[in-house]
Amino acid sequence: WLADYDKVKAKAAAGGKLSSKEKKLLKRGEAREAEDAALGTTGDDEAAEDAAWAQRLEGFSLTLPGGRATAADDASRDVAVRGLSLAAPGRPLLTNADLVLARGRRYGLVGANGRGKTTLLRFLAARRLPVPKAMSVLLVEQEVAAAGDRSVLDEVVAADEARAGLLAEEKALFDALEQTVDAKTLDRLRDVADELDAIGADGCEARARAILCGLGFTEKMVDGAPKNLSGGWRMRVSLARALLAAPDLLLLDEPTNHLDLDAVLWLDAYISTKFPSASTLLTVSHDRDFLDETCTDLVLLTDDGGLEYHRGGLARLNAGAAGRQAKRTRDYALQQKTLKETRAKHPSLKQPRLEAKVLEKLDIPRLAERPREYAVHFDLKAPDDARTAPGLSLELRGVGFSYGGGSAGHEGAFTAFAGLDLVVDASTRAAVVGANGSGKSTLLKLLVGAVEPSSGEVCRGRNLELAYYDQHFSELKRCGANASALEFLTATYGDRLAGPQDARKWLGKFGLDGARHTIPVRDLSGGQKARVVFASIALRRPHLLILDEPTNHLDLESVDALIEGLKTYGGGVLAVSHDAALVDALSRDADGLETPLYVCRDSTVVVERGGFAKYKRDLSKAAEARERKATADATARAAKRAKARRDKLAKMADKPPPAPT
């Protein structure tokens, strides 16, 4: 939504008339900017940074054994926090849990939505948990501030604080020597030059440019200012800064949400092969392939507020799910039996003391909640005649499209299509891929009629029933201002539902818990709204599904359920996604053989008949070639700067001292 906000902001600044929807978006974006200004993002002022974290963590409570907030060994590069309890307003998140992060391991933090994964990252980043003082910690969560004229490259290389400090000192020493030459200053200048060589300071730009290139930045974007970029691209600047800084503990909160598939695949490879092995990584992500590619361990946040540690990837974790569920059921039964027996034996005990006795007797860190099986089933069905009935196609014929000047206000933004031909029908099953700004979302909007072409025509079959999922939940436009999910479904699909209980069943299938069925839809989270949208789409039984980033608001279990649901769906599917697992599933037929995918590039759409595997190979080769060129160019510039530094130092050394007065 930040990219759309930037467009609306530019439109308002140009004096354009805003729709009511655009006015709401402008208000939301201005509130976000005000929050960012209040919170600050530079970290230059330690007191301001502490105040920012205090505001961000307001309302949450943290309990540590003995109240200890300092690490046992401040020289360590490991994190070990025992007996941690963390609560949101009105509900516990972690209860007497142990957080252990060993140096150099790559952890994925997984668990149901709303269990406190992001909150735990924030407490670590704010050092509210006992993190060793020797450890540098960085959380990638916000885009860099848009103000100022410093270039994207300068923003990224500034993350190397040691280099920045030495360069500042070097400049001050040179300035001092311009006034007076003395041996002490010259000696320190030589030491600074040696230290800059030792940390590879002259190669910093080359490393930064290679990272930015891998994340999809063009040379023009790298040399431009962040204020010329949309919010999504500024998030990439923040990610690039973190990768270059390579802190002892890097915390990533849904890092793939702001990336296209091309950048996600590059990031997979970079973290796996190039990110320093001594750094520890803790990632929250709903992207299965990303977690499997980048993580050595998974940390499961359990329903009862514990943290379980598992080696290997998600497939191995899922394989043991049934066994863990059976054990929790047995443990819960024993716990309830012990509670009953203890209460009968000590009827006068108050509840806290009673629970403490049970914990001591069973030697467990916390009381377990009743085990629940979190089952999500995306029951997507097409009409029986989806593959045979006439009039079910969707066709673009010589379509041209161009956004107005306001939309092109940010570097990397999509501008136009020209001469676009494409046919989609109920037999289509394909993913749409391409770099950010290549027009993927615009293509879908043209197909569904959300935008109109400037030339050519869009032909929609007379009998076609299509469903469109987008990141703004357009499906919910038909929902009343104060209507709940239950009221929305019963009002919209009364002829297809047996009654309110039937509507509840559909909402439950898609993972919306009963307590949210009667809450106004406007008050639901993004993930909860997504489930209402999919329930609505399923009840419509469309011939064709047009999906724009359908996994963005879903947890891992729901993404898996969506992929399985699409496999059995009998209609057509065209989906834009940065989720490699979903793209791979849509790029294979029922026998597992590769099928074509659509690639947006150069103002048109091309069909990659080699499938997803070939697309990834070509992408990797192209990225390596761009990185080599960016690195070579930056290395040549660095060599010139190093020579200029040496020449200047030599000149200063030969400069005669001032005559005595």
PLY file of the C-alpha trace (Angstrom):
ply
format ascii 1.0
element vertex 661
property float x
property float y
property float z
element edge 660
property int vertex1
property int vertex2
end_header
0.00 0.00 0.00
2.98 2.33 0.50
3.68 2.35 -3.24
0.03 3.33 -3.90
0.26 5.98 -1.17
3.29 7.50 -2.90
1.28 7.74 -6.15
-1.68 9.35 -4.38
0.63 11.77 -2.55
2.20 12.82 -5.85
-1.27 13.25 -7.37
-2.39 15.44 -4.45
0.80 17.51 -4.67
0.10 18.09 -8.38
-3.38 19.37 -7.54
-5.23 16.29 -8.76
-8.71 15.45 -7.52
-8.72 12.48 -5.14
-11.41 9.86 -4.80
-12.73 8.97 -1.34
-10.58 5.81 -1.39
-7.50 7.85 -2.30
-8.24 10.34 0.48
-8.35 7.50 3.02
-5.06 6.16 1.67
-3.49 9.63 1.87
-4.61 9.97 5.48
-3.21 6.52 6.34
0.11 7.31 4.68
0.43 10.68 6.41
-0.21 8.97 9.74
2.52 6.43 8.93
4.97 9.21 8.06
4.15 10.97 11.31
4.76 7.72 13.22
8.09 7.19 11.46
9.11 10.76 12.23
8.22 10.23 15.88
10.00 6.89 16.08
13.07 7.88 14.08
15.07 5.52 11.87
18.66 6.78 11.97
19.67 5.59 15.43
22.17 8.47 15.73
20.66 9.70 19.00
20.70 6.88 21.56
18.13 8.58 23.81
15.78 9.13 20.87
16.22 5.52 19.81
15.35 4.30 23.32
12.25 6.51 23.30
11.26 5.13 19.91
11.50 1.54 21.16
9.59 2.43 24.31
6.75 3.75 22.16
6.83 0.73 19.86
6.76 -1.74 22.75
4.21 0.15 24.82
1.58 -2.13 26.34
3.73 -5.28 26.25
5.10 -6.72 29.47
8.31 -8.69 29.92
9.26 -10.90 32.84
12.72 -12.39 33.37
13.93 -14.60 36.26
15.19 -12.31 39.01
14.42 -9.32 36.81
17.84 -9.79 35.16
18.09 -7.80 31.91
21.85 -8.23 31.33
23.63 -11.14 29.72
25.63 -13.53 31.88
28.65 -13.07 29.58
28.84 -9.74 27.77
31.76 -10.96 25.65
29.75 -13.87 24.25
28.32 -14.05 20.73
25.48 -16.36 21.82
22.06 -15.39 23.13
20.71 -17.41 26.06
17.59 -16.20 27.86
16.02 -18.67 30.29
12.53 -18.45 31.74
11.36 -15.64 29.48
7.70 -14.53 29.76
6.21 -11.99 27.38
2.62 -10.73 27.24
0.55 -8.50 25.00
-2.29 -6.46 26.50
-4.71 -9.03 27.88
-2.99 -12.23 26.73
0.28 -14.12 27.20
2.60 -14.68 24.24
5.54 -16.54 25.83
5.44 -18.26 29.21
8.63 -19.38 30.96
10.25 -20.02 27.59
13.95 -20.46 26.78
15.42 -18.44 23.91
18.78 -19.85 22.79
20.56 -18.59 19.66
24.00 -20.05 18.96
26.57 -18.05 17.04
26.55 -18.66 13.29
23.25 -20.58 13.19
20.41 -19.48 10.91
17.04 -19.70 12.68
13.52 -19.47 11.31
10.90 -18.42 13.88
7.58 -20.05 12.99
4.17 -20.31 14.59
0.56 -19.26 14.15
-0.25 -15.63 13.34
-0.66 -13.42 16.41
1.55 -15.52 18.69
4.23 -12.83 19.13
6.94 -13.56 16.58
7.41 -9.94 15.51
7.17 -8.76 19.13
10.01 -11.10 20.13
12.21 -9.67 17.36
11.48 -6.15 18.55
12.38 -6.94 22.15
15.69 -8.40 20.95
16.42 -5.39 18.72
15.63 -3.00 21.58
17.93 -5.02 23.88
15.13 -5.40 26.40
16.27 -9.02 26.54
19.74 -9.83 27.92
21.80 -9.68 24.72
25.60 -9.61 25.23
27.00 -6.09 24.91
29.63 -7.29 22.46
26.92 -8.37 20.00
25.74 -5.96 17.34
22.01 -6.38 16.61
19.99 -5.09 13.67
16.30 -5.52 12.85
15.11 -4.98 9.27
11.53 -3.85 9.65
11.12 -0.35 8.22
12.15 1.40 5.04
14.86 4.07 5.27
13.67 7.63 5.73
12.84 9.33 2.44
14.23 12.73 3.40
17.58 14.14 2.32
19.60 14.05 -0.88
22.13 11.37 0.07
22.23 8.69 -2.66
21.02 5.13 -2.20
24.64 3.99 -2.43
25.70 6.44 0.28
22.82 5.25 2.51
24.01 1.67 2.18
27.76 2.19 2.63
26.99 4.32 5.71
25.96 1.05 7.36
29.67 0.22 7.64
30.16 2.36 10.74
33.83 1.48 11.19
34.60 2.66 7.65
32.50 5.81 8.07
34.29 6.68 11.32
37.75 6.18 9.86
36.92 8.22 6.73
35.62 11.05 8.91
38.79 10.95 10.98
40.94 10.84 7.84
39.23 13.97 6.48
39.73 15.79 9.77
43.44 14.84 9.81
43.95 16.00 6.22
42.22 19.30 7.07
44.49 19.72 10.08
47.59 19.04 7.97
46.50 21.67 5.47
46.96 24.16 8.29
49.99 22.72 10.09
52.19 19.70 9.32
53.34 17.80 12.39
54.74 14.31 12.84
52.09 13.13 15.31
49.21 13.94 12.94
51.07 12.34 10.03
51.65 9.17 12.05
47.97 8.96 12.96
47.02 9.56 9.32
49.23 6.65 8.26
47.60 4.46 10.94
44.15 5.42 9.71
45.16 4.58 6.13
46.42 1.17 7.30
43.18 0.54 9.21
41.13 1.47 6.13
43.16 -1.01 4.09
42.77 -3.68 6.76
38.94 -3.50 6.76
38.76 -3.32 2.97
37.22 0.13 3.04
37.91 0.79 -0.62
36.02 -2.38 -1.55
32.93 -1.36 0.43
31.32 0.38 -2.53
31.85 -2.69 -4.71
30.16 -4.91 -2.11
27.29 -2.43 -1.70
26.72 -2.14 -5.44
26.73 -5.93 -5.82
24.07 -6.27 -3.09
21.92 -3.49 -4.54
22.27 -5.02 -7.99
21.14 -8.39 -6.66
18.09 -6.75 -5.05
17.09 -5.32 -8.42
18.39 -1.74 -8.34
19.46 -0.15 -11.61
22.55 2.09 -11.76
20.29 5.13 -11.99
18.42 4.08 -8.84
21.68 3.38 -6.96
23.00 6.85 -7.70
19.65 8.55 -6.98
18.16 9.53 -3.61
15.86 7.25 -1.57
13.19 9.96 -1.64
12.76 9.18 -5.36
11.83 5.57 -4.52
8.55 4.01 -3.47
8.15 2.51 0.01
8.85 -1.00 -1.27
12.16 0.04 -2.81
13.15 1.93 0.34
12.59 -1.32 2.24
15.16 -2.89 -0.09
17.60 -0.12 0.82
17.17 -1.08 4.49
17.76 -4.73 3.64
20.87 -3.86 1.63
22.24 -1.85 4.58
21.73 -4.83 6.89
23.38 -7.29 4.52
26.40 -5.02 4.10
26.68 -4.33 7.85
26.41 -8.08 8.63
25.76 -7.61 12.38
26.41 -10.38 14.89
22.64 -10.91 15.11
20.48 -10.02 12.11
16.71 -10.04 12.63
14.52 -10.21 9.52
10.75 -9.70 9.79
8.99 -11.00 6.65
11.88 -9.89 4.39
10.32 -11.33 1.21
7.05 -9.37 1.50
8.61 -6.34 -0.20
10.53 -8.29 -2.86
9.65 -9.69 -6.25
10.48 -13.31 -7.01
13.72 -12.36 -8.75
15.02 -10.61 -5.62
13.77 -13.40 -3.32
15.74 -16.00 -5.27
18.86 -13.79 -5.14
18.44 -13.27 -1.39
18.10 -17.05 -0.90
21.45 -17.56 -2.58
23.18 -14.62 -0.87
22.26 -15.66 2.67
23.12 -19.30 1.93
26.50 -18.67 0.31
27.81 -15.14 0.98
26.44 -13.86 4.28
29.22 -14.12 6.93
29.18 -17.52 8.63
29.94 -15.97 12.04
26.71 -13.94 12.01
23.52 -15.31 13.55
20.23 -14.93 11.70
16.68 -15.01 13.09
13.96 -14.76 10.46
10.17 -14.54 10.59
8.71 -15.54 7.24
5.73 -17.32 5.71
7.77 -18.23 2.61
8.44 -21.98 2.82
11.17 -22.09 0.18
12.98 -19.11 1.71
13.02 -20.74 5.15
14.13 -24.09 3.75
16.93 -22.49 1.73
18.29 -20.15 4.41
17.69 -21.78 7.82
19.71 -24.39 9.69
17.19 -24.54 12.56
13.53 -23.77 13.16
12.16 -22.30 16.39
8.51 -23.23 16.85
6.42 -20.88 18.99
3.92 -23.31 20.54
0.30 -22.69 21.50
1.15 -22.81 25.21
3.80 -20.09 24.92
6.92 -22.21 24.65
9.81 -22.27 22.17
10.76 -25.61 20.59
13.96 -26.07 18.60
14.17 -28.31 15.54
17.08 -29.00 13.20
16.36 -29.06 9.49
13.62 -27.55 7.36
9.86 -27.35 7.35
9.36 -30.74 5.70
11.09 -32.42 8.63
9.15 -30.27 11.11
5.84 -31.13 9.46
6.70 -34.83 9.41
6.86 -34.83 13.20
3.66 -32.79 13.68
1.43 -35.80 14.35
3.80 -37.16 16.98
4.08 -33.78 18.72
0.31 -33.40 18.73
-0.15 -36.87 20.27
2.43 -36.08 22.98
0.74 -32.77 23.81
-2.60 -34.53 24.12
-1.11 -37.05 26.57
0.69 -34.33 28.52
-2.48 -32.24 28.74
-4.50 -35.21 30.03
-1.87 -35.90 32.71
-1.78 -32.22 33.67
-5.57 -32.02 34.06
-5.60 -35.24 36.11
-2.86 -33.87 38.38
-4.69 -30.57 38.80
-7.85 -32.39 39.82
-6.01 -34.63 42.28
-4.08 -31.71 43.80
-7.23 -29.61 44.15
-8.98 -32.50 45.93
-6.00 -32.95 48.25
-5.61 -29.21 49.00
-9.07 -27.65 48.55
-8.12 -24.38 50.27
-5.25 -23.58 47.87
-5.72 -20.54 45.67
-5.29 -21.05 41.92
-1.76 -19.60 41.55
-0.40 -21.77 44.38
-2.28 -24.79 43.04
-0.75 -24.34 39.59
2.72 -23.86 41.11
2.41 -27.20 42.94
1.40 -28.96 39.72
4.32 -27.41 37.81
6.71 -28.56 40.51
5.23 -32.07 40.66
5.30 -32.60 36.88
8.60 -30.73 36.46
7.28 -28.64 33.56
7.93 -24.94 32.77
4.30 -23.96 32.11
0.75 -25.30 32.09
-0.31 -26.48 28.67
-3.38 -25.25 26.84
-5.88 -27.75 25.49
-4.26 -29.04 22.27
-6.00 -27.79 19.19
-5.45 -28.96 15.66
-5.00 -25.97 13.40
-6.53 -27.27 10.16
-7.00 -25.00 7.15
-8.69 -26.25 4.01
-8.95 -24.01 0.95
-11.97 -25.67 -0.64
-11.86 -24.09 -4.11
-14.18 -25.53 -6.75
-15.05 -24.52 -10.30
-18.34 -25.17 -12.12
-18.58 -28.64 -13.63
-18.51 -27.20 -17.16
-15.48 -24.96 -16.58
-13.39 -26.76 -19.22
-16.14 -27.41 -21.78
-18.65 -24.54 -21.85
-18.27 -21.80 -24.52
-17.64 -18.14 -23.74
-15.21 -18.62 -20.86
-12.05 -16.97 -22.21
-10.36 -13.69 -21.40
-8.31 -12.09 -24.18
-6.05 -9.06 -24.61
-5.72 -7.97 -28.26
-2.99 -5.47 -29.11
-3.43 -3.79 -25.74
-1.51 -0.67 -24.89
-1.56 0.97 -21.49
0.26 3.85 -19.85
0.02 5.40 -16.40
-0.12 9.17 -16.09
2.81 11.27 -14.94
2.04 10.87 -11.23
2.51 7.12 -11.32
5.92 7.38 -12.88
7.12 9.64 -10.08
9.26 6.94 -8.45
12.27 5.22 -9.92
11.51 1.58 -10.69
7.77 2.19 -11.14
5.95 0.56 -14.05
5.14 2.90 -16.94
3.52 1.18 -19.94
2.49 -1.87 -21.96
2.52 -1.85 -25.77
0.96 -4.26 -28.28
0.07 -6.84 -25.64
-1.62 -10.08 -26.77
-2.69 -12.72 -24.26
-5.39 -15.38 -23.91
-6.43 -16.81 -20.54
-9.19 -19.37 -20.02
-10.33 -22.13 -17.67
-7.50 -24.39 -18.84
-4.79 -21.84 -17.94
-2.65 -22.62 -14.92
0.29 -20.27 -14.78
2.30 -17.89 -12.63
3.23 -14.37 -13.68
6.77 -13.37 -12.72
9.13 -10.49 -13.37
10.96 -7.72 -11.57
9.14 -5.08 -9.54
7.90 -2.38 -11.90
7.54 -4.76 -14.86
3.73 -4.50 -14.83
2.59 -7.77 -13.23
-0.20 -6.25 -11.13
-1.18 -3.92 -13.98
-1.57 -6.94 -16.26
-4.05 -8.50 -13.84
-5.94 -5.21 -13.50
-6.29 -5.04 -17.29
-7.65 -8.57 -17.37
-10.29 -7.98 -14.69
-11.23 -4.48 -15.85
-9.80 -2.57 -12.86
-8.02 -0.32 -15.40
-8.87 0.31 -19.04
-6.40 0.03 -21.95
-5.35 3.12 -23.87
-5.36 1.09 -27.10
-6.43 -2.35 -28.27
-9.26 -4.27 -26.65
-10.03 -6.64 -23.79
-12.53 -9.38 -24.65
-14.25 -11.21 -21.79
-16.34 -14.31 -22.43
-20.08 -13.77 -22.03
-20.40 -16.72 -19.64
-17.17 -16.15 -17.72
-17.35 -15.94 -13.94
-13.98 -14.76 -12.66
-12.71 -14.01 -9.16
-10.01 -11.46 -8.42
-7.88 -11.49 -5.27
-5.73 -8.41 -4.79
-3.74 -6.94 -1.93
-6.41 -4.29 -1.29
-9.17 -6.93 -0.83
-11.40 -5.54 -3.62
-13.69 -8.53 -3.07
-14.83 -6.86 0.15
-16.16 -3.73 -1.59
-19.59 -5.34 -1.45
-19.32 -5.68 2.33
-21.33 -3.17 4.38
-19.43 -0.60 6.43
-20.21 -2.29 9.76
-20.90 -5.82 8.50
-19.17 -8.80 10.04
-17.73 -11.66 8.00
-20.75 -13.75 8.94
-23.18 -11.04 7.83
-21.25 -10.45 4.61
-21.41 -14.10 3.53
-25.05 -14.64 4.50
-26.15 -11.43 2.75
-24.12 -12.13 -0.39
-24.60 -15.89 -0.73
-27.90 -16.50 1.03
-29.09 -18.68 -1.86
-26.01 -20.91 -1.57
-25.83 -21.25 2.20
-28.12 -23.28 4.45
-27.91 -20.58 7.12
-25.51 -18.78 9.49
-23.97 -22.05 10.69
-23.13 -22.97 7.11
-21.45 -19.56 6.68
-19.46 -20.18 9.86
-18.34 -23.52 8.44
-16.98 -21.83 5.32
-15.14 -19.18 7.32
-13.67 -21.89 9.56
-12.44 -23.88 6.55
-10.27 -20.94 5.55
-8.84 -20.49 9.06
-10.92 -17.63 10.49
-11.58 -18.53 14.12
-15.11 -18.26 15.51
-14.43 -15.20 17.64
-13.75 -13.18 14.47
-16.91 -14.23 12.63
-19.00 -11.48 14.21
-16.41 -8.68 14.35
-16.83 -5.93 11.70
-14.71 -6.86 8.71
-13.09 -3.43 8.75
-11.58 -4.26 12.17
-9.97 -7.54 11.06
-6.25 -7.87 10.40
-4.91 -8.29 6.87
-4.56 -12.04 7.33
-8.12 -12.35 8.65
-9.54 -10.29 5.79
-7.68 -12.53 3.35
-9.52 -15.55 4.74
-12.90 -13.82 4.35
-12.02 -13.00 0.74
-11.07 -16.60 -0.06
-14.25 -17.90 1.60
-16.27 -15.49 -0.57
-14.41 -16.52 -3.73
-14.93 -20.21 -2.95
-18.70 -19.72 -2.59
-18.85 -18.04 -6.00
-17.32 -21.09 -7.76
-15.62 -19.05 -10.52
-14.31 -20.41 -13.82
-11.09 -18.41 -13.47
-9.01 -17.19 -10.51
-6.88 -14.05 -10.95
-4.61 -13.76 -7.89
-2.24 -10.90 -7.02
0.23 -11.88 -4.27
-2.26 -14.17 -2.48
0.28 -15.40 0.10
1.25 -12.00 1.55
-1.14 -12.11 4.52
-1.18 -15.87 5.10
0.76 -18.01 7.55
2.70 -21.10 6.48
-0.16 -23.54 7.04
-2.51 -21.39 5.00
-0.03 -21.01 2.14
0.30 -24.80 2.02
-3.50 -25.12 2.08
-3.82 -22.59 -0.75
-1.33 -24.51 -2.90
-3.18 -27.77 -2.27
-6.51 -26.09 -2.99
-5.25 -24.74 -6.33
-3.96 -28.19 -7.30
-7.46 -29.66 -7.07
-9.29 -26.59 -8.41
-10.87 -27.39 -11.78
-10.80 -23.91 -13.30
-8.10 -21.60 -14.61
-5.51 -19.86 -12.43
-3.29 -16.89 -13.21
-1.28 -15.69 -10.22
1.36 -13.06 -9.51
3.48 -14.25 -6.59
6.93 -13.93 -5.05
6.41 -17.25 -3.23
8.61 -19.81 -4.97
6.55 -22.77 -3.71
3.36 -21.36 -5.25
5.09 -20.43 -8.51
6.60 -23.92 -8.73
3.19 -25.54 -8.09
1.58 -23.49 -10.87
4.46 -24.34 -13.23
3.90 -28.10 -13.13
1.15 -30.29 -14.54
-0.57 -33.18 -12.76
2.37 -35.45 -13.62
4.92 -33.02 -12.16
6.30 -31.93 -15.55
7.34 -28.31 -16.11
4.78 -26.06 -17.81
5.22 -22.51 -19.20
5.04 -19.37 -17.08
4.45 -15.76 -18.06
7.27 -13.23 -17.67
6.64 -9.46 -17.66
9.54 -7.58 -19.20
10.20 -4.78 -21.70
6.58 -3.51 -21.75
5.13 -6.87 -22.77
4.53 -10.43 -21.57
6.61 -13.33 -22.87
5.99 -17.02 -22.35
8.88 -18.94 -20.75
8.34 -22.41 -22.17
11.29 -23.87 -20.29
9.32 -23.51 -17.07
10.30 -22.25 -13.64
13.58 -24.19 -13.50
14.90 -22.51 -16.64
13.66 -19.12 -15.47
15.64 -19.52 -12.23
18.78 -20.60 -14.11
18.56 -17.65 -16.50
17.87 -15.31 -13.61
20.91 -16.54 -11.70
23.20 -16.12 -14.72
21.90 -12.60 -15.41
22.27 -11.60 -11.76
25.85 -12.91 -11.64
26.72 -10.97 -14.81
25.24 -7.74 -13.41
27.03 -8.22 -10.10
30.36 -8.85 -11.86
30.00 -5.66 -13.88
28.92 -3.59 -10.85
31.79 -5.01 -8.78
34.37 -4.44 -11.53
33.31 -0.83 -12.06
33.25 -0.10 -8.33
36.63 -1.83 -7.81
38.22 0.34 -10.51
36.85 3.48 -8.82
38.07 2.23 -5.45
41.59 1.68 -6.81
41.65 5.28 -8.04
40.52 6.54 -4.64
43.16 4.45 -2.86
45.88 5.82 -5.14
44.65 9.37 -4.61
44.77 8.80 -0.83
48.34 7.49 -0.98
49.46 10.33 -3.25
47.87 12.90 -0.97
49.48 11.35 2.09
52.88 11.31 0.39
52.43 14.94 -0.61
51.58 15.87 2.98
54.63 14.00 4.25
56.90 15.97 1.88
55.35 19.30 2.82
57.85 21.35 4.87
56.83 22.36 8.37
55.94 26.03 8.92
58.80 28.41 9.68
59.21 29.25 13.38
57.88 32.62 14.40
0 1
1 2
2 3
3 4
4 5
5 6
6 7
7 8
8 9
9 10
10 11
11 12
12 13
13 14
14 15
15 16
16 17
17 18
18 19
19 20
20 21
21 22
22 23
23 24
24 25
25 26
26 27
27 28
28 29
29 30
30 31
31 32
32 33
33 34
34 35
35 36
36 37
37 38
38 39
39 40
40 41
41 42
42 43
43 44
44 45
45 46
46 47
47 48
48 49
49 50
50 51
51 52
52 53
53 54
54 55
55 56
56 57
57 58
58 59
59 60
60 61
61 62
62 63
63 64
64 65
65 66
66 67
67 68
68 69
69 70
70 71
71 72
72 73
73 74
74 75
75 76
76 77
77 78
78 79
79 80
80 81
81 82
82 83
83 84
84 85
85 86
86 87
87 88
88 89
89 90
90 91
91 92
92 93
93 94
94 95
95 96
96 97
97 98
98 99
99 100
100 101
101 102
102 103
103 104
104 105
105 106
106 107
107 108
108 109
109 110
110 111
111 112
112 113
113 114
114 115
115 116
116 117
117 118
118 119
119 120
120 121
121 122
122 123
123 124
124 125
125 126
126 127
127 128
128 129
129 130
130 131
131 132
132 133
133 134
134 135
135 136
136 137
137 138
138 139
139 140
140 141
141 142
142 143
143 144
144 145
145 146
146 147
147 148
148 149
149 150
150 151
151 152
152 153
153 154
154 155
155 156
156 157
157 158
158 159
159 160
160 161
161 162
162 163
163 164
164 165
165 166
166 167
167 168
168 169
169 170
170 171
171 172
172 173
173 174
174 175
175 176
176 177
177 178
178 179
179 180
180 181
181 182
182 183
183 184
184 185
185 186
186 187
187 188
188 189
189 190
190 191
191 192
192 193
193 194
194 195
195 196
196 197
197 198
198 199
199 200
200 201
201 202
202 203
203 204
204 205
205 206
206 207
207 208
208 209
209 210
210 211
211 212
212 213
213 214
214 215
215 216
216 217
217 218
218 219
219 220
220 221
221 222
222 223
223 224
224 225
225 226
226 227
227 228
228 229
229 230
230 231
231 232
232 233
233 234
234 235
235 236
236 237
237 238
238 239
239 240
240 241
241 242
242 243
243 244
244 245
245 246
246 247
247 248
248 249
249 250
250 251
251 252
252 253
253 254
254 255
255 256
256 257
257 258
258 259
259 260
260 261
261 262
262 263
263 264
264 265
265 266
266 267
267 268
268 269
269 270
270 271
271 272
272 273
273 274
274 275
275 276
276 277
277 278
278 279
279 280
280 281
281 282
282 283
283 284
284 285
285 286
286 287
287 288
288 289
289 290
290 291
291 292
292 293
293 294
294 295
295 296
296 297
297 298
298 299
299 300
300 301
301 302
302 303
303 304
304 305
305 306
306 307
307 308
308 309
309 310
310 311
311 312
312 313
313 314
314 315
315 316
316 317
317 318
318 319
319 320
320 321
321 322
322 323
323 324
324 325
325 326
326 327
327 328
328 329
329 330
330 331
331 332
332 333
333 334
334 335
335 336
336 337
337 338
338 339
339 340
340 341
341 342
342 343
343 344
344 345
345 346
346 347
347 348
348 349
349 350
350 351
351 352
352 353
353 354
354 355
355 356
356 357
357 358
358 359
359 360
360 361
361 362
362 363
363 364
364 365
365 366
366 367
367 368
368 369
369 370
370 371
371 372
372 373
373 374
374 375
375 376
376 377
377 378
378 379
379 380
380 381
381 382
382 383
383 384
384 385
385 386
386 387
387 388
388 389
389 390
390 391
391 392
392 393
393 394
394 395
395 396
396 397
397 398
398 399
399 400
400 401
401 402
402 403
403 404
404 405
405 406
406 407
407 408
408 409
409 410
410 411
411 412
412 413
413 414
414 415
415 416
416 417
417 418
418 419
419 420
420 421
421 422
422 423
423 424
424 425
425 426
426 427
427 428
428 429
429 430
430 431
431 432
432 433
433 434
434 435
435 436
436 437
437 438
438 439
439 440
440 441
441 442
442 443
443 444
444 445
445 446
446 447
447 448
448 449
449 450
450 451
451 452
452 453
453 454
454 455
455 456
456 457
457 458
458 459
459 460
460 461
461 462
462 463
463 464
464 465
465 466
466 467
467 468
468 469
469 470
470 471
471 472
472 473
473 474
474 475
475 476
476 477
477 478
478 479
479 480
480 481
481 482
482 483
483 484
484 485
485 486
486 487
487 488
488 489
489 490
490 491
491 492
492 493
493 494
494 495
495 496
496 497
497 498
498 499
499 500
500 501
501 502
502 503
503 504
504 505
505 506
506 507
507 508
508 509
509 510
510 511
511 512
512 513
513 514
514 515
515 516
516 517
517 518
518 519
519 520
520 521
521 522
522 523
523 524
524 525
525 526
526 527
527 528
528 529
529 530
530 531
531 532
532 533
533 534
534 535
535 536
536 537
537 538
538 539
539 540
540 541
541 542
542 543
543 544
544 545
545 546
546 547
547 548
548 549
549 550
550 551
551 552
552 553
553 554
554 555
555 556
556 557
557 558
558 559
559 560
560 561
561 562
562 563
563 564
564 565
565 566
566 567
567 568
568 569
569 570
570 571
571 572
572 573
573 574
574 575
575 576
576 577
577 578
578 579
579 580
580 581
581 582
582 583
583 584
584 585
585 586
586 587
587 588
588 589
589 590
590 591
591 592
592 593
593 594
594 595
595 596
596 597
597 598
598 599
599 600
600 601
601 602
602 603
603 604
604 605
605 606
606 607
607 608
608 609
609 610
610 611
611 612
612 613
613 614
614 615
615 616
616 617
617 618
618 619
619 620
620 621
621 622
622 623
623 624
624 625
625 626
626 627
627 628
628 629
629 630
630 631
631 632
632 633
633 634
634 635
635 636
636 637
637 638
638 639
639 640
640 641
641 642
642 643
643 644
644 645
645 646
646 647
647 648
648 649
649 650
650 651
651 652
652 653
653 654
654 655
655 656
656 657
657 658
658 659
659 660
